[in-house]
């Protein structure tokens, strides 16, 4: 499969979700050490992502789904994952110089319990009239090197966005609900300002609970 797609940041309470697609006609061009991004140290992910972007034989496409989109009651995370994958695919095929009528094939890491359904939904969401053969599989980022490459790019994009937020707001952690740094940041921010930070996923229970706890504390003090 000449291109692979994966996402990063579907589950955090803070920050955007990113999807990345990597296109490479010859997988021998991929740098050594490609693996599921979760298996790699951050420094190694950054090195590999830079190598992928610098190689003229490799094209990269990235899509960002912001917290405001995630909080939109008219959509859901599965649909947003479909949108992100489709936008990344359209971006990478354009970057690779493939027109809409040029045949293309690729694989996604499935973001749905039904991998075939996910592939169909993503293909339907891509640019109309594109001659696209798309499959999806669970664990594709661990089994397919080009999907693994996409997972690395997506994770590096997500990490960079969180690092930029930390530069502006102080330690925000990974953004995941299980991260004590993230939880401490949310509680401190809400206590100081009476509202969630603008990059919080307000509809996530973690954020809603922190806000509710702060409001309850304020009432008790009053």
C-alpha positions as CSV (number, residue, x, y, z in Angstrom):
1,X,0.0,0.0,0.0
2,X,1.7,3.3,-1.1
3,X,0.1,5.3,1.8
4,X,-0.8,4.8,5.4
5,X,-2.9,6.8,7.9
6,X,-3.1,7.1,11.6
7,X,-4.3,9.5,14.3
8,X,-3.0,10.7,17.7
9,X,-4.9,12.4,20.5
10,X,-8.4,10.8,20.2
11,X,-8.8,10.4,24.0
12,X,-7.2,13.4,25.8
13,X,-9.1,16.0,27.7
14,X,-6.9,18.8,26.4
15,X,-5.8,19.8,22.9
16,X,-6.5,18.7,19.3
17,X,-6.6,15.4,17.6
18,X,-4.3,15.0,14.6
19,X,-4.3,12.5,11.8
20,X,-1.4,12.0,9.4
21,X,-1.0,10.3,6.1
22,X,2.4,9.2,4.6
23,X,2.8,8.3,1.0
24,X,5.7,6.4,-0.4
25,X,5.8,4.3,-3.5
26,X,8.7,2.2,-2.3
27,X,8.7,1.4,1.4
28,X,12.4,0.8,1.2
29,X,12.7,4.5,1.3
30,X,11.3,4.7,4.8
31,X,14.0,5.2,7.4
32,X,15.0,2.4,9.7
33,X,13.4,2.1,13.0
34,X,9.8,2.8,12.0
35,X,7.3,1.4,14.5
36,X,4.1,2.2,16.2
37,X,4.8,5.7,17.7
38,X,3.9,4.4,21.2
39,X,6.9,2.1,21.1
40,X,9.4,4.9,20.5
41,X,10.9,7.5,22.7
42,X,9.9,11.1,21.9
43,X,13.3,12.1,20.7
44,X,13.4,9.2,18.3
45,X,9.9,10.0,17.0
46,X,11.0,13.6,16.3
47,X,14.1,12.3,14.4
48,X,12.0,10.0,12.3
49,X,9.3,12.5,11.6
50,X,12.0,15.0,10.4
51,X,13.6,12.4,8.2
52,X,10.2,11.5,6.6
53,X,9.4,15.2,5.9
54,X,12.9,15.9,4.4
55,X,12.8,12.9,1.9
56,X,11.6,14.0,-1.5
57,X,10.4,10.4,-2.1
58,X,8.0,10.7,0.8
59,X,4.9,12.9,1.0
60,X,3.1,13.8,4.2
61,X,-0.4,15.1,4.9
62,X,-1.8,16.2,8.3
63,X,-5.2,17.1,9.6
64,X,-6.1,18.8,12.9
65,X,-9.4,18.4,14.7
66,X,-9.7,21.2,17.3
67,X,-11.4,21.0,20.7
68,X,-14.2,23.2,19.4
69,X,-15.0,20.7,16.7
70,X,-14.8,17.8,19.3
71,X,-17.2,19.6,21.6
72,X,-19.7,20.2,18.7
73,X,-22.9,18.3,19.8
74,X,-23.7,17.7,16.1
75,X,-20.9,15.3,15.7
76,X,-19.0,12.5,17.5
77,X,-15.4,11.2,17.8
78,X,-15.8,8.4,15.3
79,X,-17.1,10.8,12.7
80,X,-14.3,13.2,13.5
81,X,-11.8,10.5,13.1
82,X,-13.2,9.7,9.7
83,X,-13.0,13.4,8.8
84,X,-9.4,13.6,10.0
85,X,-8.3,10.5,8.1
86,X,-10.0,11.7,4.9
87,X,-8.4,15.2,5.1
88,X,-5.0,13.7,5.7
89,X,-5.4,11.4,2.7
90,X,-6.5,14.2,0.4
91,X,-3.6,16.3,1.7
92,X,-1.0,13.6,1.1
93,X,-2.2,12.6,-2.3
94,X,-2.1,16.2,-3.4
95,X,1.4,16.5,-1.9
96,X,2.4,13.4,-3.8
97,X,1.2,15.0,-7.0
98,X,-1.7,12.6,-7.6
99,X,-4.7,14.1,-9.3
100,X,-8.3,13.0,-8.4
101,X,-8.4,10.6,-11.3
102,X,-5.1,8.9,-10.4
103,X,-5.6,5.5,-8.7
104,X,-4.3,5.4,-5.1
105,X,-4.4,2.7,-2.5
106,X,-3.7,2.8,1.2
107,X,-4.4,1.5,4.7
108,X,-5.8,3.2,7.9
109,X,-5.3,2.2,11.5
110,X,-9.0,1.5,12.3
111,X,-10.7,3.9,14.7
112,X,-13.9,1.9,14.8
113,X,-14.7,-1.6,16.1
114,X,-15.7,-2.5,12.6
115,X,-12.5,-1.9,10.5
116,X,-14.2,-2.4,7.1
117,X,-16.9,0.1,8.0
118,X,-14.3,2.6,9.0
119,X,-12.4,2.2,5.7
120,X,-15.7,2.7,3.8
121,X,-16.6,5.8,5.7
122,X,-13.1,7.4,5.2
123,X,-13.1,6.6,1.5
124,X,-16.6,8.1,1.1
125,X,-15.4,11.3,2.9
126,X,-12.4,11.8,0.7
127,X,-12.4,14.0,-2.4
128,X,-15.2,13.0,-4.7
129,X,-14.4,11.1,-7.8
130,X,-11.1,9.9,-6.5
131,X,-10.1,6.4,-7.6
132,X,-9.3,5.1,-4.1
133,X,-8.7,1.7,-2.8
134,X,-8.7,1.9,1.0
135,X,-8.5,-0.8,3.8
136,X,-8.3,-0.5,7.5
137,X,-7.1,-2.8,10.3
138,X,-6.7,-2.7,14.0
139,X,-3.1,-2.6,15.0
140,X,-2.0,-1.5,11.5
141,X,0.4,1.0,13.0
142,X,2.3,-1.9,14.5
143,X,2.1,-4.2,11.5
144,X,2.5,-2.0,8.5
145,X,5.6,0.3,8.3
146,X,3.9,3.0,6.3
147,X,1.0,3.2,8.8
148,X,3.6,3.2,11.5
149,X,5.3,6.2,9.8
150,X,2.0,8.0,9.8
151,X,1.5,7.2,13.5
152,X,4.9,8.9,14.2
153,X,4.1,12.0,12.2
154,X,0.7,12.3,13.9
155,X,2.1,11.9,17.4
156,X,4.9,14.4,16.8
157,X,2.3,16.9,15.6
158,X,0.2,16.3,18.7
159,X,3.2,16.6,21.0
160,X,4.4,19.8,19.3
161,X,0.9,21.4,19.8
162,X,1.0,20.4,23.5
163,X,4.5,21.8,23.9
164,X,3.3,25.1,22.4
165,X,0.5,25.2,24.9
166,X,2.9,24.5,27.7
167,X,5.1,27.4,26.6
168,X,2.1,29.7,26.9
169,X,0.2,28.3,29.9
170,X,2.8,26.4,31.9
171,X,2.9,22.6,32.5
172,X,-0.2,21.1,31.0
173,X,1.0,17.5,30.9
174,X,0.1,15.1,28.1
175,X,-3.6,16.2,28.2
176,X,-4.8,12.7,29.1
177,X,-7.2,12.4,32.1
178,X,-4.9,9.9,33.8
179,X,-2.0,12.4,33.8
180,X,-1.7,14.0,37.2
181,X,0.1,17.1,35.7
182,X,-2.9,17.6,33.4
183,X,-5.4,17.2,36.2
184,X,-3.4,19.6,38.4
185,X,-3.2,22.2,35.6
186,X,-7.0,22.0,35.0
187,X,-7.8,22.4,38.7
188,X,-5.4,25.3,39.1
189,X,-6.6,27.1,35.9
190,X,-10.2,26.8,36.9
191,X,-9.6,27.9,40.5
192,X,-7.7,30.9,39.3
193,X,-9.9,32.0,36.4
194,X,-13.2,30.4,37.0
195,X,-13.3,28.8,33.5
196,X,-11.7,26.0,31.5
197,X,-8.7,26.8,29.3
198,X,-9.6,27.5,25.6
199,X,-8.0,24.2,24.5
200,X,-10.0,22.0,26.9
201,X,-12.5,19.6,25.5
202,X,-15.4,21.0,27.6
203,X,-17.7,18.0,26.8
204,X,-15.2,15.6,28.3
205,X,-16.2,14.4,31.7
206,X,-12.8,15.2,33.2
207,X,-13.2,18.9,32.2
208,X,-16.8,19.0,33.2
209,X,-16.1,17.5,36.6
210,X,-13.3,19.9,37.4
211,X,-15.5,22.9,36.5
212,X,-18.4,21.5,38.5
213,X,-16.1,20.8,41.5
214,X,-14.8,24.4,41.4
215,X,-18.3,25.8,41.2
216,X,-19.5,23.7,44.1
217,X,-16.5,24.8,46.2
218,X,-17.3,28.5,45.4
219,X,-20.9,28.0,46.5
220,X,-19.8,26.4,49.8
221,X,-17.3,29.2,50.5
222,X,-20.1,31.8,49.8
